[in-house]
Amino acid sequence: MALPAARSGPEVRFEPDEKPGLPVTIGLALQYCLLTVGPIVLTVAIVVRAAGESELFLSWAACAALLVSGIATMVQARRVGRLGAGYILLMGTSGAFIAVAVTALVQGGPALLATLVAVSALFQFALAARMSLLRRIITPTVAGTVIMLIAVTVMPLILDLIAQVPEGVAPAAGPVTAAVTLAVTMAIVLRASGAMRLWGPVIGIVAGSLVAGFFGVFSWDAVATAPWFGLPLAGWPGFDFTFGPVFWALLPAFVFVTLVGAIETIGDAVAVQRVSWRKDRATDFRGVQGAVMADGLGNLLSGLLATVPNTTYSSSVAIVEITGVAARRVGVAIGVGFCALALLPKLVAVILSVPDAIIGTYLIVLISILFVLGMRIVVADGMNYRKAAIVGVSFWVGYGFQSGGLFIDQMTPFFAEMLGNGMTSGGLTALALSVFVELAGPRRKRLVTTLDVDALPGIRAFIDSCAARAGWGGDMLQRVHLASEEALVSLMGDEGGADGPTRRLRLGVRLERGAAELEFLAVSGEGNIEDRMALAAEQSVEIEAQHDFSLRLLRHLAASVRHQKYHDTDILTVRVEAPGG
């Protein structure tokens, strides 16, 4: 039975609701900014320079990207209304948009890019609002696979960073600085405890920087010429409202890449919940919806400010795992840091002066932990031969395209660039296989009724008709009846009183060999049934609340129970297996 259990990862020092001291908050915020400002700015530089745009627009786009990243990161941490995950999720420029963004700049300029990004962001809001409809397609299996593929996609770039050594520097500078950074970081991560572990990543980078200074790798020319304060407002290009043929030709590609980014955000939002609490909790899909909405807000702001779209940075999950700090105030401090860096070009230049070999080495630690975390998400959702096939095939398809070994030479440049990203090709494969499994599986029988005790006779009659088709024996039928009754009572426990408004309930039954899957869909209440089941298992035998007693019975009757909470939607899936099956 998939229930919350004791957390097996490193100790969580500060949960999301807790408040670390000011030194810890500022120190971690600086660490996050140090590791993230480079990718944010460099992705913008790659897009703008590949398209041949001006340095004036590059200055504006880089500054705007930092501002958007700061605002979106703060929203992710604080959760404004339904916007935001409520966890530390760094936002930054998305590498998945490089190909389509360059194409838009070449064919229509910055104004067309701004319009396309803003319009495609609306699709992400719609996706977040109706995420419950996609729950059987965008599953933890898909999200975990995409997280694993992030390592496949990013690792070649990281290894290239480590191998880069400036001209005129000793060839040993790269491997030596990388080795020192890795050794110090891993020594602290593996052996240190308490406050020392919080500062381990920074100490590793400082140690590597000292060695790099000995080799003369640092260059302070860019720092000396950068201004202390400024915002290049003259670079904003406005919008292109002509909506010509180029816009309509590129819009589907932007929407598609937005979907890929949303899948990555879903995976990150699920992953960060797994590492942010001392005891495992069931995934709160309201937080996942909020993460996708905040991602959409970042994309909308990116369009309004004419810069490369946003996405969540998966490395933030790995840093939470390493440091054990998941406090929301740290996320807010990181967002403030991004906004400050956008207005302080000289500080950005100082951060970017850290040699690539050092940043790349530490990113190896983060991405490696992230890969294992993706595996944990896949396994925690339950593994069978279907899920194993989806994960295995999707991962190696993504690796094949990323390495250039699958059909890249036979594709047009656009598709070769897009599918050459392992996260995109592997994620699409996982989506397609999940859709096939859903469509090819047994059809669900459905009943629409009300969520109250008066619905029990109708539910029993509906299950009897399903049992007649399946040929269930008396023991199996009795078990399904009991499980359905206890699931109904458990959902009613969220009502908050019998005088509240009556909710509609849709019951779906899928028949399998030796098993039945019951899906109860109703308007959302408060709390998560999986968490309440775990709590009921820890309490004493004497329980006063009726729905807590129902949870104990349901825990005994069902092979698995999964509760997904979305805004305005409650989905309880119960799998019942035949006795002795």
N, C-alpha and C positions, 0 to 999 in steps of 0.2 A: 504494500500500500504506500503510495507516494504521499508522505506526510512530512511536515517540518521536523527537523532533527537538530541535534546539537551541531553547531558550526564547527567544521573541521579545519578551516583555514587559520591564518595567523590571528593573534588577538586583536580585537577591535578596541582601541583605546577611547575613541570618542564616536558615539553613534550620531546619526543626523540631528537629533534634537538636543544634543549636549553642546556645551560651549567651552572649547579649549581656551587657554590663556592667550593674551595678546601676542607674546613672543612666538608661540607655536603657530598661531593663525597667520601672522605676518611671514614667518619663516617658510611655512608650507606654501603660502600664496606666491612668494618669490620663487620658490622651487618650481612650481607649476608653470609660472610665467616664463622662467628661464628655459624650460624644456619645450614650450609650446609656441613662443613668439617666432622662433625660426621657421617652423613649418607654415605658420599662418602667412608670414611675409613672403617666404620663398615660393609658395604656391602661386601667389598673386604675380610675383616677378616672372615665373615661368610662363604663365598665361599671357601676360602683357607683352613680354619680349618675344615670345614665339609668334605672336600676331603682328609684330612690328609697330606697336603703338608707341606714343611719346613717353618720355620720362616724366613729364608733368602729370599725365594720367596715371602712370605707375605710382607716383608719390601719393596722389589722391586715393587710388584704389587700395594701396597698402594701409594707409591711415584709416580709411573707412572700414577695411576688414578687421582691424584691431578694435575699433569702436563697436562694430556689430558683434564681434566675438565677446567683448566685455558685457554688453547689454544682455545678450542671449545666455551667457554663463550665469549671470546674476538671476535671470528669470528661471533658469533650470534649478538653481539652488533654493530659491525662495518660494517658488510656485505661486504665481500671481493668478488668482482665480483657477481656471483650468489649464493655464499655461505653465509648463514646467514640471519636471519630474519630482522635485523635492529632494534631490541628491546632488552630489558633486559630479557634474558632467561638463567637461570643458567643451566649448564650442570654438570652431575654427574653420578656416577655408577647406573646402572639400576637394581632394585630388581626383575624385570620380568625375568632376565637372571640367577637368582640364581640356579634354578633346572637344567637347561641345562648346565650351566658352571660347576657345581659340577660333573655332569655325565661325561663331557668331561675330567675333571681333573682326575677322578677315572679311566676312561678307557684308556686314552692316555697321561695324564700328561699335564704340562703347554704348551709344544710345540704344541700339538694338539689343545688346547684351542685357542692359538694365531692364528693358521691357520683358524680355523672355524670362529672366530670373524672377521678376515680380509676378508674372502670370502663372508660371509653373509652381510658385509657392502656394497659390490658392488650392492646387491639387493636393498638397500635403495637409492642409487644414481639413479638406474633405476626407482624406484617408484616415486621419486621426479621429474624426468625429464618428466614422462608421467602422472603426477597427474591429468591433465585435463580429461584423459580418465576414471578416477575413481570418477569423481565429483558427479555422481548420487548414488554412494555407500558410499564413505567417505564424508558424508554430515555433516552440522552443527548439525543435530539431533544425528548422531553417535558420533561426537566429543564431544558434550555437555554431552551425556550419559556417555562416557568414563571418562570425568572430574568428573562427579558426583560419579562415581564408584571408583575414586581414594580415596575419603573419606572413602568409605566402606572398601577398601583394607588396607589403612594405619591406620585408627583409632584404630583397635585392638592393633597394635604394639605401638601406642602412649600411649594408656591406660596402657599397660604393662610397658612402660618406667616410667610412673608416679608412678606406684605401687611398683617399685623396690627401696628398701632401703638397704644400706649396713649392714652387720652383726655388732652387737654391738651398733647400733644407735637406738635412741628412735623411737618407731613405729609412733609417731606423726610427725616425720620429713618429711615424704613424703607428707601427705595431707596438712600440714601447709605451707611448701615451695611452693607447687603447688597452694594453695589458694592465697598466697601473690602475686606470679607471675601473676596469672590470674587477680586478683583484680586491681593491679597497671596497667597492660597492658590495660585492658578494660577501666579503668577510663580515661586513656590518649587517647586511640583510640576514645572513645565516646564523650569526653568533650573538649579535648585540640584542639588548632588550631595553625596555623602558624608553626614556627620552632619546637615548643614543640612536635607536633605530629610526626615530623620526628624522634625524639629520643625516642618516647614512647616505642617501643619494647626493645631497649637497657636498658632503665630505669627499665622496668619490670623484665628483666633478672638479672640486678644488685640487685634489691630489693630482688628477690628470692634467689640470691647467698648470700646476707648478712644474711638472715634467715638460709640458709643451713649452713653457717659458724658457726652460734650460736649453731646448733645441732651437729657440728663436722662431717658433711657429706663429706667435701672435703678430698681428699687424694693426697698428693704431691709427693708420691714415684716415680710414673712414670715420673713426670716432672724432678725430681732430677737426674734420671739415663739417660734421653734422651740426645743425643748429640746436640750441638748448630747448627751444619751445616753438611750436608752430603747427598750423593746420592748413594744408594746401587747398583752399576752397576753390581756386581757379580751375582745378582739374575735373570738377563734376560736369559730365557731358549732357545731362538731361535725359529725355526719353524719346523714343521713336514710336509715334502713334499712327504711322501709315498702315501698319498691319498688312504689308505686302506679301508677295509669294515667298520671300526668304523667311519671313516670320513664321508662316504656316508650315513651311518645310522643316524648320528647326524645332518648332514647338513640341512635336511628339518625342524627339530625342531628349529634350530638356525634361519633359514629364517622366520619361522612362528612367533617366538618371536620378531624378528626384525620388522615384520609387525605390531605387537601389539605395540611395542615401537614407530613406526612411527605414528600410530593413536593417541597415547598420545601426541606426538610432534605436530601433526596437531591441536589437541584440545588446547594445550597450546599456539601455535602460533596465533590461532584465538582469544583466550581469552586475551592475552596480548595486542593485538591491540585494544580490546574493552575498556581497562582500561588505555591506555597510552595517550589519547588525551582529550582535554577539551570538544570538541564536537564529538559526535559519527561519525565515518567514515565507509564507506563500507569496508568489509574485502579485503585487498590486498593479493590475493592468490600468487602473486610473492614472497611476504614475507613469506608466508606459505611454498612455495616450497623451499625457501632459508633456512628456519628453518630445514626442513627435510634433505636437503643436508648437512648442518652443523652438524646435528645429525649423518649422514652417515660418515662425516669426523671424528667425535669423535670416532665412532665405528672402522673406519679403523685405526686410531692412536692407539686405544686400542688393536687391533689385532697386530699391528706392535710392540707394547711395552708389549704384553702378559699380559693384565689385563682385568678386567670385563668391558663389553661394557658400553657406555654412553647412556644417554637419557636426555631430558629436565626435570628440576625439577619444578613441578607445583606450589610449594610454592612461587616461584619467582613472579608469577602472583598475588598471594594474598598480597605479600609484596608491590608490586607496587600499588595495590588497597589501602592499608592502608596508606602508606607514601605519595602517590601522586607524586612520583619521578620516571620518566620513561626515564631520560636522558641517552643517549648512553655512555657517558663518565663514568657513574657509572658502567655500564656493563663491560667496559674495565678495570676499576679499580678492579672489582671483579675478573676478569680473572688473572690480575697481582697478586692479593692476593693469589689465588690458587697456582700459580706457585711458589710464594715465600714460601708458607707453605710447598710445596713439598721439598724445600731445607732446611727448618728450623724445624727439628723434635721436638725441645723443645717447639716451639710455638704451634705445633699441640698438644703436650701433655698438654699444658696449656688449650687450648680450649676444649679438651676432658675431662678435669677435672671438667667442669661444670656439676653438678649432672643431671642425666637423668630426674628426676621429673620436673626440670625447663625447659629443652629443650622440653620435651613432652607437658608441659602445654602451652607453647607459640605456638607449632605446632597445638594444638587444635584450637586456634584462626585462624591460617592460613588456615587449612583444612576446617574449617567451612565456611569461606568466599569463598573458592574455590568451595565448593559444591553449594552455592547459585549462583556463577558465571556460573557454568555449567547449572543451570536451566535457567539463563538469556539468554545464548546462544541458548538453545533449543527454548525458547519462542520467541526470536527475529527473528528466522527463520520462524515464522508462525506456528501455531498449528492447526492441524485437527485431526480427529479420528484415522487416520493411524499413524501419528507421535506420538500421545498419546499412542497408543498401543505398538509401537516399544520401546518408552522410558520406559513405565511402566513395560512391560514384561522383557526387557533386564536388567533393574535395579534390579528387584527382583530375576531374575535368577542369576545375579552376586552376590547378597547378599546371596542367598541360597547356592551357592558353597563356598563362602567365610566363611560362618558360619558352613560349614560341613554338612548341612542338605539335600543336593541333591546328591545322588548316589556316594559320595566319597568312601564309603566302598566297593562298587562293582567294582571300577576301578583299573587298574594296578598302581603301585606306580608312574610311570612317568606321566600318565595322571591325576592322583589324585593330584600330586604336581602342575602340570601346570594349570589345570582347577580350582584348589582350590583357585587360585588368582581371586578375584571377577572382577578385571578390565579385565582380559583375557577372562573369561567365559562370562561376560556380554557384553564386546565389540564384541566378536565373534557372540553373539546372535543378537546384533544390526546390525552387518554387514550382517548376513544371512537374517534377516527380510527385510533389505533394498534391498538386491538383489532380494528377492521374490517379493516385491512390484514393483520393476522396470521391472522384467520379466513378471509379471502377468498383468501389466497395458496395456492400448491400445498401439498398435504399432504406431511408428512415420512414417509419410510420409516425404520423403526427396527430396530436390532439391539442386543441385550443380550449382552455377553460379558465377558471379563476383560481387565485392562490388563496384558498381557504379550505377548511375541513369539509365544507359542503361538496367540494369537487372529488372527494375520495371515491364515492360510488361510480362516478363516470370514469375515473382513472382505473379502477379495478376492472370495469367492463372492457375498457380499451386494452388493458394488458391481457385479459382473458382471450380477446380476439387475436392478439399477437401470438399468444401461447398456442392457440389452436393451429395457426399456420406453421409454427415452428415445431410442433409436436413435443413440447416440453412435458417432462414428467411432473408428478405432484410436488416433489421436493423442490425442483427448480422453480416452478410457478409460485410456490409459497415463499421462497426466498426473494423472488422479484417483487411480489406484493409487499412484503415487509420492508424491503429496501426503498421502494417507492413511497411508502407511507412515512418512513423516517426521514427521507430526503425532503418531502413536502413539509413536515413539521419543522425541520431544521431551517428551511428557507423562511418559513413563517416566523421563526425566532427573530428575524431582522425587522419585523413589522413595527415593533415598538408599541403594540397595543391592538386590541381587537376593534377599537373604534376608528382606526385609521382607514384611509381609502383602500378599496379592494384593488389588488394588482392582477393583471392578466398573466396567465401562465401558459406557456407552450411546451408540451411534453413530446419529445421525439424518442423513438425506440428503434435501435438498429440491432438486428438479429445476426449473430455469428454462431459458428459451430461451438456448442457447449457454453455459450456466453450471451449476455445481453448488455447493451450499452444504453443507459437512460440519460437523456439530456433534458434538464429543466431550465427553461429560459424565462426570466421574470425581470421586472424593473428592479434596479439595484437598491439594497438596503445598506446597513453599516456593518463593518467587521468582515472577516473572512472565515468561512466554515472550516477550511483546512487548519488554520491557526487555532480555532476553537476546539477542533478535534484533538489536536496535540495537547492543548491545555486540559481538556477533559481526561486525557490519558494520564496526566500527571497528578490530578486531584484525587482526593479520597473517594471511596466507593459511594458514600452517601451524597447524593446530588438532589437539590431541590428543584431546579428549573427543568421544565418538561423538555425543552429543546436540547439541553445538555444531555439528558438521558437518551434522547433520540440520536444524538451524535455518537454516543457510545454504541448503541445498537447498529447504527450505520457503519461504524468502524469495524464491527464484527461481521456484518453481512456482506459488505462490498469488497471486491478484490482491489479496487482503486477508487479514489474520490478526488476530483479536481474541481476547484472553485475558481472561476475567473470573474473578477469584478471590474466592470467598465463603468464610465459615467452613464447612469440611467439604465444599466443592464446588468443583471445577475445571471451567470451561467454555471449550473452545477451539473457535472458529468459523473455518473456513477456506473461502474462496470461490475456486473454480477456474473459469477461463474457457477456452473453446475456443481453441486456437491460431489467431491471426489474427482472433479474434472481437471 
